[in-house]
Amino acid sequence: MTSRLGRRAEFFVLSKQRGAISLTFVMLLPVMLIMLAAMTAFSMYVQSALRVSQASDAASLACAYSQRADQTVIQGLLDYYRPNFVPTALHRKSQLTIDKRCNVAAGYAFKPVLAPLMSAENNHELSSNSTAKARLITGTSINPIDFALSLDISDSMTTQIKLPRLKEIIKMAIEEVSYAASIGTVRFSMVTFQKQVGFKDAPWLPESKGKVVCVDGLPYFRPGYPGYGFDVDKTIAELGMPASSVTKRLSPPTEIAWRPTCSSSEPMLPLTSDLNLIKDRVDNFVATGRSNVFQGLYWGGRSLIPQWQRDWHIEPVTAPGLMQRLVVFTDGGIEHSHDQMIADYHVPICQAFEDKFDIEIVFVGFQIPDGNIEQIKRCAGSEDAVYNAQDEAQLEAYFRQALKVESKGMKLILEN
């Protein structure tokens, strides 16, 4: 039995414990509320960070797919992914870049529940930001293709079109095929020509070791008199021969305007899939001297011939479906001289490149006179392979077309 005194003592102890618990709860309540507020704010921040990342990814993919930075579509996607506790989506920036990549920067800002418990400051707004970049790859299955890019860098390039703009256009067109180059299906060689083409450290030309040498390379009936007795048949016969055995006329680069010369800083670049190397060369172009379009065509075409690739210690591609395209660019500053523009007696050599070595010739011109265009069309063998731009917008479109690769399928990728 328990006495009344025992029950009274037990009640007193329980009452004392309940009082202590109540006091402890009251003391810990602010701490618990602060922890609750912090956990709530953290979970809201994590959710908004995930959602804004998803939103910016989706918006950049939509931009890349349509190739338009449509502000309405991008804002709609940001609103779609916006959590309920975020009042508005912050569309900070969207841009379709020069190389057709889409950058989208976005953010979500909100005021967490119970935020005043965590700080005495009046501004309790938190924000999550994200930036995404996407790119449209227009082909996931690409046939191998070798380009020879033969570019006129005579001083007329400073008057017909501004050289910085030309560089920009060429680099944009090259960037279009960067994915194909990254998987090894596209290679470029590059020839810059004035009246002649320069070579440096060519394995087949000992005279070029450590310095640039201007090379004519064409056979003549009367050596030493270019343009008087140009031997077309011998030129065609030599196209597939080893480089070291081909008739050459060598000279150093010179500043003398009337002498045949080449660029002292931009020698020929043999086939490579390193597009950064190609674009660096384009950046360094300096327009000087006079031009000889056929020299550019001749050396550009040779860079695609298997024997000449081996002479440069480059292994030719033997995969089925290989395409070879020589893209020659020149402007309307071609001089009206029989040895400085494409002439009718050059046409059999153009045909030999096409028939014997399966090299497609494409001309991209800028404001070339009609008379010269007709000769160029006969060399290319097709009107569809000759583009004569009248303004910079056309020139950009024509370069993109000339450097277009054949592909199947389409792929969107997110980039870091």
ZIRA-V596580 format. One record per helix or strand of 2 or more residues. SS is the DSSP state (H for helix, E for strand). FROM is the first residue (numbers start at 1). TO is the last residue. If there is no record, write none. Layout:
{{SS & FROM & TO} {SS & FROM & TO}}
This chain:
{{H & 4 & 66} {H & 71 & 81} {E & 89 & 96} {E & 101 & 111} {H & 115 & 117} {E & 125 & 137} {E & 141 & 142} {E & 145 & 152} {H & 155 & 158} {H & 163 & 175} {H & 178 & 182} {E & 186 & 193} {E & 197 & 200} {H & 206 & 208} {E & 212 & 215} {H & 232 & 238} {H & 243 & 245} {E & 250 & 251} {E & 269 & 272} {H & 275 & 283} {H & 293 & 302} {H & 306 & 311} {E & 323 & 331} {H & 344 & 357} {E & 359 & 366} {H & 370 & 380} {H & 383 & 385} {E & 386 & 389} {H & 392 & 402} {E & 407 & 408} {E & 411 & 415}}
